[in-house]
C-alpha cells in the first residue's frame, strides 16, 4: 500500500485521496503530490493565490485578534509596505505603530 503524504500547507497527517487529488480535511487544501507542491511553497501568496512581494499593499479579509493584546485588526484594514519573512506563510508589517506578523491566508492584494 502506498503512503499518503502529509498536507504541504498545514502539515496535517489526515489527508486522503479523492479519486484524482489528495485532500486535507483540516485546511481544505487539494494537491496532486508532494513533489509538485514543494516548488510552489517557496513563494508567498495571498488568500487568492496572488504572489506577494516586499513593499506590497494588502487588505485584511477577516477580523483578527492579536495574541497578548486587546487589539483587534478589523476586516478591510489596509496594510502598506509589507516585508516577506523566511516563512512564505507569514509577512511582517506595521499596523497602528505596532510591528506585527500576519499569516498570508488572511490577506488579499
C-alpha positions in Angstrom: 0.0 0.0 0.0 1.3 3.5 -0.9 1.9 6.0 1.9 -0.5 9.0 1.8 1.6 12.3 2.1 1.0 14.9 4.8 -0.6 18.2 3.7 2.1 20.5 2.4 0.1 23.6 3.6 -0.7 22.8 7.2 1.2 19.6 7.9 -1.8 17.5 8.8 -1.4 13.8 8.5 -5.2 13.1 7.9 -5.1 13.7 4.1 -7.0 11.3 1.9 -7.0 10.5 -1.8 -10.2 11.6 -3.5 -10.0 10.0 -7.0 -7.6 12.4 -8.6 -6.3 14.7 -5.8 -5.2 14.4 -2.2 -7.4 16.4 0.1 -6.7 17.8 3.6 -9.8 17.9 5.8 -8.3 20.4 8.2 -7.5 23.2 5.8 -9.4 22.0 2.6 -6.2 22.2 0.6 -6.1 20.0 -2.6 -2.9 18.8 -4.1 -1.6 16.3 -6.7 1.6 15.1 -5.0 4.2 16.3 -2.5 6.9 16.9 -5.2 4.7 19.3 -7.2 3.7 21.5 -4.3 7.2 21.6 -2.8 8.3 24.0 -5.5 5.3 26.4 -5.0 5.8 26.6 -1.2 8.8 28.9 -1.6 6.6 31.7 -2.8 4.4 33.9 -0.5 0.9 34.0 -1.8 -2.2 35.8 -0.5 -5.6 34.2 0.1 -6.5 34.4 -3.6 -3.2 32.9 -4.8 -1.6 36.2 -6.0 2.2 36.3 -5.4 3.3 38.8 -2.7 6.5 40.9 -2.9 8.3 43.2 -0.4 6.6 46.6 -0.2 3.2 45.4 -1.5 0.0 46.8 -0.1 -2.6 44.3 1.1 -6.0 44.2 2.8 -7.1 42.1 5.8 -10.0 39.8 4.9 -11.1 38.8 8.4 -11.2 40.4 11.9 -8.1 39.2 13.7 -7.5 39.2 17.4 -3.8 40.0 18.3 -2.4 37.5 20.8 -1.2 39.0 24.0 -3.1 42.3 23.4 -6.6 43.6 23.4 -6.1 44.9 19.9 -8.3 43.7 17.1 -7.4 44.2 13.4 -10.6 44.9 11.6 -11.6 43.4 8.3 -10.8 45.8 5.4 -7.7 47.3 7.1 -5.2 48.3 4.5 -1.6 47.4 5.3 1.2 49.1 3.3 4.8 48.1 2.8 4.8 44.5 3.9 8.0 42.6 4.4 8.3 39.0 3.5 9.8 36.6 6.1 11.7 33.3 5.8 8.4 31.5 6.2 6.3 32.0 3.0 3.1 31.8 5.0 3.9 34.9 7.1 4.6 38.6 6.5 5.9 41.4 8.7 4.1 44.7 8.8 3.2 47.7 10.9 -0.4 48.4 12.0 -1.1 51.4 14.2 2.6 51.7 15.1 2.9 48.1 16.2 5.1 45.7 14.3 3.0 42.5 13.7 3.4 39.2 11.8 0.4 38.2 9.8 -0.5 35.0 8.1 -0.8 35.4 4.3 -4.1 33.3 4.3 -5.8 36.4 5.9 -4.6 38.9 3.3 -5.5 39.8 -0.2 -3.6 42.0 -2.6 
